[in-house]
């Protein structure tokens, strides 16, 4: 699962928010990879949908566009 965005360079705490959200859902992170604009984690496949939904909600990506 990855979070990607040019704004990650200027916004502090994005990766830690991602890790916190996954932790709150009981999802264990097996591996982490980062760059300037992307943070990716390897998780158990059975948690993929839960992780995506939780991250979308946490980053307000679950709202329809105006």
PDB file of N, H, CA, C and O in Angstrom:
ATOM      1  N   UNK A   1       0.862  -1.163   0.000  1.00  0.00           N
ATOM      2  CA  UNK A   1       0.000   0.000   0.000  1.00  0.00           C
ATOM      3  C   UNK A   1       0.902   1.217   0.000  1.00  0.00           C
ATOM      4  O   UNK A   1       1.896   1.253   0.725  1.00  0.00           O
ATOM      5  N   UNK A   2       0.559   2.238  -0.825  1.00  0.00           N
ATOM      6  H   UNK A   2      -0.248   2.209  -1.414  1.00  0.00           H
ATOM      7  CA  UNK A   2       1.378   3.449  -0.903  1.00  0.00           C
ATOM      8  C   UNK A   2       0.529   4.697  -0.754  1.00  0.00           C
ATOM      9  O   UNK A   2      -0.644   4.724  -1.127  1.00  0.00           O
ATOM     10  N   UNK A   3       1.148   5.727  -0.199  1.00  0.00           N
ATOM     11  H   UNK A   3       2.101   5.704   0.104  1.00  0.00           H
ATOM     12  CA  UNK A   3       0.578   7.067  -0.257  1.00  0.00           C
ATOM     13  C   UNK A   3       1.571   7.895  -1.059  1.00  0.00           C
ATOM     14  O   UNK A   3       2.779   7.834  -0.832  1.00  0.00           O
ATOM     15  N   UNK A   4       1.043   8.670  -2.001  1.00  0.00           N
ATOM     16  H   UNK A   4       0.061   8.719  -2.186  1.00  0.00           H
ATOM     17  CA  UNK A   4       1.890   9.404  -2.934  1.00  0.00           C
ATOM     18  C   UNK A   4       1.365  10.819  -3.083  1.00  0.00           C
ATOM     19  O   UNK A   4       0.155  11.033  -3.159  1.00  0.00           O
ATOM     20  N   UNK A   5       2.269  11.784  -3.124  1.00  0.00           N
ATOM     21  H   UNK A   5       3.252  11.610  -3.062  1.00  0.00           H
ATOM     22  CA  UNK A   5       1.855  13.158  -3.380  1.00  0.00           C
ATOM     23  C   UNK A   5       3.012  14.124  -3.262  1.00  0.00           C
ATOM     24  O   UNK A   5       3.865  13.986  -2.386  1.00  0.00           O
ATOM     25  N   UNK A   6       3.036  15.091  -4.138  1.00  0.00           N
ATOM     26  H   UNK A   6       2.343  15.203  -4.850  1.00  0.00           H
ATOM     27  CA  UNK A   6       4.086  16.102  -4.142  1.00  0.00           C
ATOM     28  C   UNK A   6       4.096  16.881  -2.829  1.00  0.00           C
ATOM     29  O   UNK A   6       5.147  17.365  -2.409  1.00  0.00           O
ATOM     30  N   UNK A   7       2.945  17.007  -2.182  1.00  0.00           N
ATOM     31  H   UNK A   7       2.092  16.613  -2.523  1.00  0.00           H
ATOM     32  CA  UNK A   7       2.841  17.733  -0.927  1.00  0.00           C
ATOM     33  C   UNK A   7       3.540  17.052   0.237  1.00  0.00           C
ATOM     34  O   UNK A   7       3.724  17.659   1.292  1.00  0.00           O
ATOM     35  N   UNK A   8       3.928  15.803   0.055  1.00  0.00           N
ATOM     36  H   UNK A   8       3.779  15.310  -0.802  1.00  0.00           H
ATOM     37  CA  UNK A   8       4.616  15.095   1.136  1.00  0.00           C
ATOM     38  C   UNK A   8       5.962  15.731   1.459  1.00  0.00           C
ATOM     39  O   UNK A   8       6.477  15.572   2.566  1.00  0.00           O
ATOM     40  N   UNK A   9       6.528  16.445   0.501  1.00  0.00           N
ATOM     41  H   UNK A   9       6.110  16.574  -0.398  1.00  0.00           H
ATOM     42  CA  UNK A   9       7.809  17.125   0.743  1.00  0.00           C
ATOM     43  C   UNK A   9       7.665  18.237   1.769  1.00  0.00           C
ATOM     44  O   UNK A   9       8.582  18.488   2.550  1.00  0.00           O
ATOM     45  N   UNK A  10       6.519  18.901   1.768  1.00  0.00           N
ATOM     46  H   UNK A  10       5.774  18.697   1.133  1.00  0.00           H
ATOM     47  CA  UNK A  10       6.352  20.086   2.613  1.00  0.00           C
ATOM     48  C   UNK A  10       5.475  19.852   3.848  1.00  0.00           C
ATOM     49  O   UNK A  10       5.405  20.721   4.718  1.00  0.00           O
ATOM     50  N   UNK A  11       4.819  18.724   3.941  1.00  0.00           N
ATOM     51  H   UNK A  11       4.876  18.019   3.234  1.00  0.00           H
ATOM     52  CA  UNK A  11       3.946  18.433   5.082  1.00  0.00           C
ATOM     53  C   UNK A  11       4.603  17.403   6.002  1.00  0.00           C
ATOM     54  O   UNK A  11       4.868  16.271   5.598  1.00  0.00           O
ATOM     55  N   UNK A  12       4.857  17.808   7.221  1.00  0.00           N
ATOM     56  H   UNK A  12       4.642  18.728   7.550  1.00  0.00           H
ATOM     57  CA  UNK A  12       5.492  16.936   8.207  1.00  0.00           C
ATOM     58  C   UNK A  12       4.464  15.967   8.794  1.00  0.00           C
ATOM     59  O   UNK A  12       3.319  16.350   9.035  1.00  0.00           O
ATOM     60  N   UNK A  13       4.864  14.726   9.023  1.00  0.00           N
ATOM     61  H   UNK A  13       5.794  14.415   8.827  1.00  0.00           H
ATOM     62  CA  UNK A  13       4.024  13.781   9.745  1.00  0.00           C
ATOM     63  C   UNK A  13       3.111  12.915   8.906  1.00  0.00           C
ATOM     64  O   UNK A  13       2.297  12.176   9.459  1.00  0.00           O
ATOM     65  N   UNK A  14       3.216  12.979   7.590  1.00  0.00           N
ATOM     66  H   UNK A  14       3.877  13.579   7.140  1.00  0.00           H
ATOM     67  CA  UNK A  14       2.333  12.177   6.732  1.00  0.00           C
ATOM     68  C   UNK A  14       2.595  10.685   6.945  1.00  0.00           C
ATOM     69  O   UNK A  14       1.657   9.911   7.132  1.00  0.00           O
ATOM     70  N   UNK A  15       3.862  10.282   6.918  1.00  0.00           N
ATOM     71  H   UNK A  15       4.624  10.911   6.766  1.00  0.00           H
ATOM     72  CA  UNK A  15       4.190   8.861   7.101  1.00  0.00           C
ATOM     73  C   UNK A  15       3.758   8.379   8.483  1.00  0.00           C
ATOM     74  O   UNK A  15       3.212   7.284   8.613  1.00  0.00           O
ATOM     75  N   UNK A  16       3.999   9.187   9.512  1.00  0.00           N
ATOM     76  H   UNK A  16       4.442  10.077   9.406  1.00  0.00           H
ATOM     77  CA  UNK A  16       3.613   8.758  10.861  1.00  0.00           C
ATOM     78  C   UNK A  16       2.100   8.623  10.980  1.00  0.00           C
ATOM     79  O   UNK A  16       1.612   7.751  11.699  1.00  0.00           O
ATOM     80  N   UNK A  17       1.359   9.472  10.286  1.00  0.00           N
ATOM     81  H   UNK A  17       1.756  10.180   9.703  1.00  0.00           H
ATOM     82  CA  UNK A  17      -0.102   9.354  10.282  1.00  0.00           C
ATOM     83  C   UNK A  17      -0.511   8.041   9.623  1.00  0.00           C
ATOM     84  O   UNK A  17      -1.401   7.346  10.113  1.00  0.00           O
ATOM     85  N   UNK A  18       0.144   7.704   8.510  1.00  0.00           N
ATOM     86  H   UNK A  18       0.867   8.269   8.112  1.00  0.00           H
ATOM     87  CA  UNK A  18      -0.139   6.448   7.824  1.00  0.00           C
ATOM     88  C   UNK A  18       0.108   5.263   8.762  1.00  0.00           C
ATOM     89  O   UNK A  18      -0.726   4.364   8.867  1.00  0.00           O
ATOM     90  N   UNK A  19       1.258   5.268   9.439  1.00  0.00           N
ATOM     91  H   UNK A  19       1.936   5.998   9.353  1.00  0.00           H
ATOM     92  CA  UNK A  19       1.603   4.167  10.334  1.00  0.00           C
ATOM     93  C   UNK A  19       0.608   4.074  11.493  1.00  0.00           C
ATOM     94  O   UNK A  19       0.222   2.974  11.891  1.00  0.00           O
ATOM     95  N   UNK A  20       0.194   5.213  12.032  1.00  0.00           N
ATOM     96  H   UNK A  20       0.507   6.107  11.709  1.00  0.00           H
ATOM     97  CA  UNK A  20      -0.758   5.240  13.143  1.00  0.00           C
ATOM     98  C   UNK A  20      -2.104   4.657  12.721  1.00  0.00           C
ATOM     99  O   UNK A  20      -2.693   3.848  13.438  1.00  0.00           O
ATOM    100  N   UNK A  21      -2.588   5.079  11.541  1.00  0.00           N
ATOM    101  H   UNK A  21      -2.110   5.736  10.958  1.00  0.00           H
ATOM    102  CA  UNK A  21      -3.883   4.596  11.036  1.00  0.00           C
ATOM    103  C   UNK A  21      -3.854   3.079  10.872  1.00  0.00           C
ATOM    104  O   UNK A  21      -4.786   2.388  11.284  1.00  0.00           O
ATOM    105  N   UNK A  22      -2.791   2.567  10.274  1.00  0.00           N
ATOM    106  H   UNK A  22      -2.034   3.128   9.939  1.00  0.00           H
ATOM    107  CA  UNK A  22      -2.688   1.120  10.082  1.00  0.00           C
ATOM    108  C   UNK A  22      -2.613   0.402  11.431  1.00  0.00           C
ATOM    109  O   UNK A  22      -3.237  -0.644  11.614  1.00  0.00           O
ATOM    110  N   UNK A  23      -1.866   0.951  12.358  1.00  0.00           N
ATOM    111  H   UNK A  23      -1.359   1.801  12.210  1.00  0.00           H
ATOM    112  CA  UNK A  23      -1.754   0.367  13.696  1.00  0.00           C
ATOM    113  C   UNK A  23      -3.107   0.323  14.399  1.00  0.00           C
ATOM    114  O   UNK A  23      -3.458  -0.679  15.021  1.00  0.00           O
ATOM    115  N   UNK A  24      -3.860   1.409  14.299  1.00  0.00           N
ATOM    116  H   UNK A  24      -3.575   2.224  13.794  1.00  0.00           H
ATOM    117  CA  UNK A  24      -5.184   1.467  14.935  1.00  0.00           C
ATOM    118  C   UNK A  24      -6.136   0.419  14.374  1.00  0.00           C
ATOM    119  O   UNK A  24      -7.059  -0.019  15.060  1.00  0.00           O
ATOM    120  N   UNK A  25      -5.910   0.016  13.119  1.00  0.00           N
ATOM    121  H   UNK A  25      -5.160   0.372  12.561  1.00  0.00           H
ATOM    122  CA  UNK A  25      -6.739  -1.025  12.496  1.00  0.00           C
ATOM    123  C   UNK A  25      -6.190  -2.426  12.773  1.00  0.00           C
ATOM    124  O   UNK A  25      -6.754  -3.418  12.311  1.00  0.00           O
ATOM    125  N   UNK A  26      -5.087  -2.505  13.530  1.00  0.00           N
ATOM    126  H   UNK A  26      -4.629  -1.699  13.906  1.00  0.00           H
ATOM    127  CA  UNK A  26      -4.499  -3.807  13.845  1.00  0.00           C
ATOM    128  C   UNK A  26      -3.715  -4.410  12.699  1.00  0.00           C
ATOM    129  O   UNK A  26      -3.529  -5.625  12.639  1.00  0.00           O
ATOM    130  N   UNK A  27      -3.253  -3.564  11.784  1.00  0.00           N
ATOM    131  H   UNK A  27      -3.405  -2.577  11.833  1.00  0.00           H
ATOM    132  CA  UNK A  27      -2.528  -4.031  10.599  1.00  0.00           C
ATOM    133  C   UNK A  27      -1.029  -3.911  10.849  1.00  0.00           C
ATOM    134  O   UNK A  27      -0.513  -2.819  11.089  1.00  0.00           O
ATOM    135  N   UNK A  28      -0.339  -5.044  10.791  1.00  0.00           N
ATOM    136  H   UNK A  28      -0.757  -5.931  10.596  1.00  0.00           H
ATOM    137  CA  UNK A  28       1.099  -5.091  11.006  1.00  0.00           C
ATOM    138  C   UNK A  28       1.841  -4.699   9.724  1.00  0.00           C
ATOM    139  O   UNK A  28       1.549  -5.218   8.647  1.00  0.00           O
ATOM    140  N   UNK A  29       2.795  -3.786   9.850  1.00  0.00           N
ATOM    141  H   UNK A  29       3.032  -3.364  10.725  1.00  0.00           H
ATOM    142  CA  UNK A  29       3.630  -3.382   8.718  1.00  0.00           C
ATOM    143  C   UNK A  29       4.836  -4.304   8.671  1.00  0.00           C
ATOM    144  O   UNK A  29       5.580  -4.413   9.645  1.00  0.00           O
ATOM    145  N   UNK A  30       5.029  -4.974   7.529  1.00  0.00           N
ATOM    146  H   UNK A  30       4.425  -4.885   6.737  1.00  0.00           H
ATOM    147  CA  UNK A  30       6.133  -5.922   7.372  1.00  0.00           C
ATOM    148  C   UNK A  30       7.388  -5.265   6.810  1.00  0.00           C
ATOM    149  O   UNK A  30       8.503  -5.688   7.115  1.00  0.00           O
ATOM    150  N   UNK A  31       7.206  -4.219   5.981  1.00  0.00           N
ATOM    151  H   UNK A  31       6.301  -3.876   5.733  1.00  0.00           H
ATOM    152  CA  UNK A  31       8.342  -3.534   5.374  1.00  0.00           C
ATOM    153  C   UNK A  31       7.908  -2.123   4.994  1.00  0.00           C
ATOM    154  O   UNK A  31       6.747  -1.899   4.654  1.00  0.00           O
ATOM    155  N   UNK A  32       8.842  -1.169   5.050  1.00  0.00           N
ATOM    156  H   UNK A  32       9.785  -1.351   5.327  1.00  0.00           H
ATOM    157  CA  UNK A  32       8.572   0.230   4.712  1.00  0.00           C
ATOM    158  C   UNK A  32       9.581   0.687   3.675  1.00  0.00           C
ATOM    159  O   UNK A  32      10.765   0.359   3.759  1.00  0.00           O
ATOM    160  N   UNK A  33       9.103   1.454   2.685  1.00  0.00           N
ATOM    161  H   UNK A  33       8.141   1.721   2.616  1.00  0.00           H
ATOM    162  CA  UNK A  33       9.970   2.081   1.690  1.00  0.00           C
ATOM    163  C   UNK A  33       9.504   3.521   1.518  1.00  0.00           C
ATOM    164  O   UNK A  33       8.303   3.778   1.428  1.00  0.00           O
ATOM    165  N   UNK A  34      10.446   4.462   1.473  1.00  0.00           N
ATOM    166  H   UNK A  34      11.421   4.254   1.547  1.00  0.00           H
ATOM    167  CA  UNK A  34      10.068   5.870   1.345  1.00  0.00           C
ATOM    168  C   UNK A  34      10.907   6.580   0.294  1.00  0.00           C
ATOM    169  O   UNK A  34      12.025   6.171  -0.019  1.00  0.00           O
ATOM    170  N   UNK A  35      10.342   7.648  -0.239  1.00  0.00           N
ATOM    171  H   UNK A  35       9.434   7.980   0.015  1.00  0.00           H
ATOM    172  CA  UNK A  35      11.053   8.588  -1.106  1.00  0.00           C
ATOM    173  C   UNK A  35      10.528   9.976  -0.754  1.00  0.00           C
ATOM    174  O   UNK A  35       9.749  10.121   0.188  1.00  0.00           O
ATOM    175  N   UNK A  36      10.940  10.985  -1.492  1.00  0.00           N
ATOM    176  H   UNK A  36      11.572  10.867  -2.258  1.00  0.00           H
ATOM    177  CA  UNK A  36      10.475  12.352  -1.215  1.00  0.00           C
ATOM    178  C   UNK A  36       8.964  12.493  -1.323  1.00  0.00           C
ATOM    179  O   UNK A  36       8.353  13.250  -0.569  1.00  0.00           O
ATOM    180  N   UNK A  37       8.361  11.767  -2.257  1.00  0.00           N
ATOM    181  H   UNK A  37       8.858  11.152  -2.869  1.00  0.00           H
ATOM    182  CA  UNK A  37       6.929  11.954  -2.511  1.00  0.00           C
ATOM    183  C   UNK A  37       6.095  10.689  -2.308  1.00  0.00           C
ATOM    184  O   UNK A  37       4.915  10.669  -2.660  1.00  0.00           O
ATOM    185  N   UNK A  38       6.694   9.625  -1.742  1.00  0.00           N
ATOM    186  H   UNK A  38       7.652   9.641  -1.456  1.00  0.00           H
ATOM    187  CA  UNK A  38       5.938   8.379  -1.597  1.00  0.00           C
ATOM    188  C   UNK A  38       6.383   7.620  -0.353  1.00  0.00           C
ATOM    189  O   UNK A  38       7.570   7.561  -0.031  1.00  0.00           O
ATOM    190  N   UNK A  39       5.410   7.043   0.335  1.00  0.00           N
ATOM    191  H   UNK A  39       4.446   7.091   0.074  1.00  0.00           H
ATOM    192  CA  UNK A  39       5.678   6.084   1.406  1.00  0.00           C
ATOM    193  C   UNK A  39       4.882   4.829   1.082  1.00  0.00           C
ATOM    194  O   UNK A  39       3.669   4.881   0.879  1.00  0.00           O
ATOM    195  N   UNK A  40       5.582   3.701   1.036  1.00  0.00           N
ATOM    196  H   UNK A  40       6.568   3.659   1.201  1.00  0.00           H
ATOM    197  CA  UNK A  40       4.945   2.418   0.750  1.00  0.00           C
ATOM    198  C   UNK A  40       5.192   1.464   1.903  1.00  0.00           C
ATOM    199  O   UNK A  40       6.244   1.494   2.541  1.00  0.00           O
ATOM    200  N   UNK A  41       4.210   0.619   2.157  1.00  0.00           N
ATOM    201  H   UNK A  41       3.355   0.595   1.639  1.00  0.00           H
ATOM    202  CA  UNK A  41       4.356  -0.414   3.177  1.00  0.00           C
ATOM    203  C   UNK A  41       3.888  -1.748   2.614  1.00  0.00           C
ATOM    204  O   UNK A  41       2.989  -1.808   1.776  1.00  0.00           O
ATOM    205  N   UNK A  42       4.514  -2.807   3.091  1.00  0.00           N
ATOM    206  H   UNK A  42       5.245  -2.758   3.772  1.00  0.00           H
ATOM    207  CA  UNK A  42       4.074  -4.159   2.766  1.00  0.00           C
ATOM    208  C   UNK A  42       3.274  -4.655   3.964  1.00  0.00           C
ATOM    209  O   UNK A  42       3.737  -4.624   5.104  1.00  0.00           O
ATOM    210  N   UNK A  43       2.054  -5.115   3.670  1.00  0.00           N
ATOM    211  H   UNK A  43       1.678  -5.140   2.744  1.00  0.00           H
ATOM    212  CA  UNK A  43       1.174  -5.662   4.704  1.00  0.00           C
ATOM    213  C   UNK A  43       0.627  -6.996   4.210  1.00  0.00           C
ATOM    214  O   UNK A  43       0.770  -7.333   3.035  1.00  0.00           O
ATOM    215  N   UNK A  44       0.012  -7.740   5.092  1.00  0.00           N
ATOM    216  H   UNK A  44      -0.104  -7.466   6.047  1.00  0.00           H
ATOM    217  CA  UNK A  44      -0.624  -8.998   4.717  1.00  0.00           C
ATOM    218  C   UNK A  44      -1.760  -8.696   3.738  1.00  0.00           C
ATOM    219  O   UNK A  44      -2.549  -7.777   3.955  1.00  0.00           O
ATOM    220  N   UNK A  45      -1.831  -9.469   2.675  1.00  0.00           N
ATOM    221  H   UNK A  45      -1.190 -10.216   2.499  1.00  0.00           H
ATOM    222  CA  UNK A  45      -2.829  -9.241   1.623  1.00  0.00           C
ATOM    223  C   UNK A  45      -4.264  -9.212   2.157  1.00  0.00           C
ATOM    224  O   UNK A  45      -5.109  -8.497   1.619  1.00  0.00           O
ATOM    225  N   UNK A  46      -4.537  -9.976   3.198  1.00  0.00           N
ATOM    226  H   UNK A  46      -3.850 -10.557   3.634  1.00  0.00           H
ATOM    227  CA  UNK A  46      -5.909 -10.027   3.715  1.00  0.00           C
ATOM    228  C   UNK A  46      -6.362  -8.696   4.308  1.00  0.00           C
ATOM    229  O   UNK A  46      -7.558  -8.493   4.516  1.00  0.00           O
ATOM    230  N   UNK A  47      -5.422  -7.781   4.585  1.00  0.00           N
ATOM    231  H   UNK A  47      -4.450  -7.946   4.416  1.00  0.00           H
ATOM    232  CA  UNK A  47      -5.758  -6.469   5.137  1.00  0.00           C
ATOM    233  C   UNK A  47      -5.763  -5.354   4.092  1.00  0.00           C
ATOM    234  O   UNK A  47      -5.961  -4.188   4.435  1.00  0.00           O
ATOM    235  N   UNK A  48      -5.549  -5.696   2.830  1.00  0.00           N
ATOM    236  H   UNK A  48      -5.388  -6.643   2.551  1.00  0.00           H
ATOM    237  CA  UNK A  48      -5.409  -4.683   1.781  1.00  0.00           C
ATOM    238  C   UNK A  48      -6.617  -3.744   1.708  1.00  0.00           C
ATOM    239  O   UNK A  48      -6.456  -2.525   1.757  1.00  0.00           O
ATOM    240  N   UNK A  49      -7.805  -4.295   1.592  1.00  0.00           N
ATOM    241  H   UNK A  49      -7.936  -5.285   1.553  1.00  0.00           H
ATOM    242  CA  UNK A  49      -8.998  -3.452   1.457  1.00  0.00           C
ATOM    243  C   UNK A  49      -9.223  -2.597   2.704  1.00  0.00           C
ATOM    244  O   UNK A  49      -9.543  -1.414   2.595  1.00  0.00           O
ATOM    245  N   UNK A  50      -9.059  -3.185   3.876  1.00  0.00           N
ATOM    246  H   UNK A  50      -8.799  -4.147   3.964  1.00  0.00           H
ATOM    247  CA  UNK A  50      -9.205  -2.447   5.128  1.00  0.00           C
ATOM    248  C   UNK A  50      -8.201  -1.297   5.189  1.00  0.00           C
ATOM    249  O   UNK A  50      -8.555  -0.185   5.582  1.00  0.00           O
ATOM    250  N   UNK A  51      -6.964  -1.556   4.808  1.00  0.00           N
ATOM    251  H   UNK A  51      -6.676  -2.459   4.489  1.00  0.00           H
ATOM    252  CA  UNK A  51      -5.923  -0.524   4.836  1.00  0.00           C
ATOM    253  C   UNK A  51      -6.256   0.624   3.895  1.00  0.00           C
ATOM    254  O   UNK A  51      -6.150   1.791   4.271  1.00  0.00           O
ATOM    255  N   UNK A  52      -6.655   0.299   2.688  1.00  0.00           N
ATOM    256  H   UNK A  52      -6.742  -0.650   2.382  1.00  0.00           H
ATOM    257  CA  UNK A  52      -6.979   1.338   1.702  1.00  0.00           C
ATOM    258  C   UNK A  52      -8.154   2.184   2.190  1.00  0.00           C
ATOM    259  O   UNK A  52      -8.109   3.412   2.111  1.00  0.00           O
ATOM    260  N   UNK A  53      -9.189   1.544   2.686  1.00  0.00           N
ATOM    261  H   UNK A  53      -9.226   0.546   2.750  1.00  0.00           H
ATOM    262  CA  UNK A  53     -10.357   2.297   3.186  1.00  0.00           C
ATOM    263  C   UNK A  53      -9.988   3.189   4.367  1.00  0.00           C
ATOM    264  O   UNK A  53     -10.401   4.347   4.427  1.00  0.00           O
ATOM    265  N   UNK A  54      -9.211   2.648   5.306  1.00  0.00           N
ATOM    266  H   UNK A  54      -8.876   1.707   5.257  1.00  0.00           H
ATOM    267  CA  UNK A  54      -8.820   3.423   6.488  1.00  0.00           C
ATOM    268  C   UNK A  54      -7.948   4.616   6.099  1.00  0.00           C
ATOM    269  O   UNK A  54      -8.115   5.709   6.640  1.00  0.00           O
ATOM    270  N   UNK A  55      -7.024   4.410   5.170  1.00  0.00           N
ATOM    271  H   UNK A  55      -6.889   3.522   4.731  1.00  0.00           H
ATOM    272  CA  UNK A  55      -6.152   5.509   4.739  1.00  0.00           C
ATOM    273  C   UNK A  55      -6.934   6.554   3.949  1.00  0.00           C
ATOM    274  O   UNK A  55      -6.713   7.753   4.121  1.00  0.00           O
ATOM    275  N   UNK A  56      -7.839   6.114   3.092  1.00  0.00           N
ATOM    276  H   UNK A  56      -8.018   5.141   2.952  1.00  0.00           H
ATOM    277  CA  UNK A  56      -8.680   7.073   2.359  1.00  0.00           C
ATOM    278  C   UNK A  56      -9.460   7.946   3.333  1.00  0.00           C
ATOM    279  O   UNK A  56      -9.546   9.161   3.157  1.00  0.00           O
ATOM    280  N   UNK A  57     -10.024   7.324   4.356  1.00  0.00           N
ATOM    281  H   UNK A  57      -9.954   6.337   4.499  1.00  0.00           H
ATOM    282  CA  UNK A  57     -10.788   8.082   5.348  1.00  0.00           C
ATOM    283  C   UNK A  57      -9.883   9.036   6.126  1.00  0.00           C
ATOM    284  O   UNK A  57     -10.234  10.199   6.325  1.00  0.00           O
ATOM    285  N   UNK A  58      -8.733   8.557   6.562  1.00  0.00           N
ATOM    286  H   UNK A  58      -8.448   7.613   6.401  1.00  0.00           H
ATOM    287  CA  UNK A  58      -7.819   9.372   7.372  1.00  0.00           C
ATOM    288  C   UNK A  58      -7.295  10.592   6.615  1.00  0.00           C
ATOM    289  O   UNK A  58      -7.070  11.648   7.206  1.00  0.00           O
ATOM    290  N   UNK A  59      -7.103  10.437   5.304  1.00  0.00           N
ATOM    291  H   UNK A  59      -7.285   9.579   4.824  1.00  0.00           H
ATOM    292  CA  UNK A  59      -6.570  11.533   4.493  1.00  0.00           C
ATOM    293  C   UNK A  59      -7.672  12.248   3.704  1.00  0.00           C
ATOM    294  O   UNK A  59      -7.390  12.975   2.751  1.00  0.00           O
ATOM    295  N   UNK A  60      -8.929  12.033   4.110  1.00  0.00           N
ATOM    296  H   UNK A  60      -9.158  11.443   4.884  1.00  0.00           H
ATOM    297  CA  UNK A  60     -10.093  12.683   3.484  1.00  0.00           C
ATOM    298  C   UNK A  60     -10.168  12.445   1.981  1.00  0.00           C
ATOM    299  O   UNK A  60     -10.505  13.351   1.219  1.00  0.00           O
ATOM    300  N   UNK A  61      -9.854  11.225   1.559  1.00  0.00           N
ATOM    301  H   UNK A  61      -9.581  10.489   2.178  1.00  0.00           H
ATOM    302  CA  UNK A  61      -9.940  10.868   0.144  1.00  0.00           C
ATOM    303  C   UNK A  61     -11.216  10.096  -0.163  1.00  0.00           C
ATOM    304  O   UNK A  61     -11.449   9.696  -1.304  1.00  0.00           O
ATOM    305  N   UNK A  62     -12.039   9.888   0.855  1.00  0.00           N
ATOM    306  H   UNK A  62     -11.850  10.213   1.782  1.00  0.00           H
ATOM    307  CA  UNK A  62     -13.278   9.140   0.669  1.00  0.00           C
ATOM    308  C   UNK A  62     -14.468  10.036   0.366  1.00  0.00           C
ATOM    309  O   UNK A  62     -15.597   9.558   0.255  1.00  0.00           O
ATOM    310  N   UNK A  63     -14.220  11.330   0.233  1.00  0.00           N
ATOM    311  H   UNK A  63     -13.303  11.718   0.323  1.00  0.00           H
ATOM    312  CA  UNK A  63     -15.288  12.293  -0.054  1.00  0.00           C
ATOM    313  C   UNK A  63     -15.409  12.503  -1.561  1.00  0.00           C
ATOM    314  O   UNK A  63     -14.392  12.597  -2.247  1.00  0.00           O
ATOM    315  N   UNK A  64     -16.633  12.577  -2.090  1.00  0.00           N
ATOM    316  H   UNK A  64     -17.459  12.501  -1.533  1.00  0.00           H
ATOM    317  CA  UNK A  64     -16.809  12.851  -3.518  1.00  0.00           C
ATOM    318  C   UNK A  64     -16.254  14.233  -3.875  1.00  0.00           C
ATOM    319  O   UNK A  64     -16.288  15.161  -3.068  1.00  0.00           O
ATOM    320  N   UNK A  65     -15.752  14.341  -5.087  1.00  0.00           N
ATOM    321  H   UNK A  65     -15.725  13.587  -5.743  1.00  0.00           H
ATOM    322  CA  UNK A  65     -15.239  15.638  -5.560  1.00  0.00           C
ATOM    323  C   UNK A  65     -16.380  16.621  -5.726  1.00  0.00           C
ATOM    324  O   UNK A  65     -17.491  16.243  -6.095  1.00  0.00           O
ATOM    325  N   UNK A  66     -16.099  17.881  -5.453  1.00  0.00           N
ATOM    326  H   UNK A  66     -15.196  18.188  -5.153  1.00  0.00           H
ATOM    327  CA  UNK A  66     -17.132  18.925  -5.575  1.00  0.00           C
ATOM    328  C   UNK A  66     -17.277  19.388  -6.999  1.00  0.00           C
ATOM    329  O   UNK A  66     -18.098  20.260  -7.284  1.00  0.00           O
TER     330      UNK A  66
END
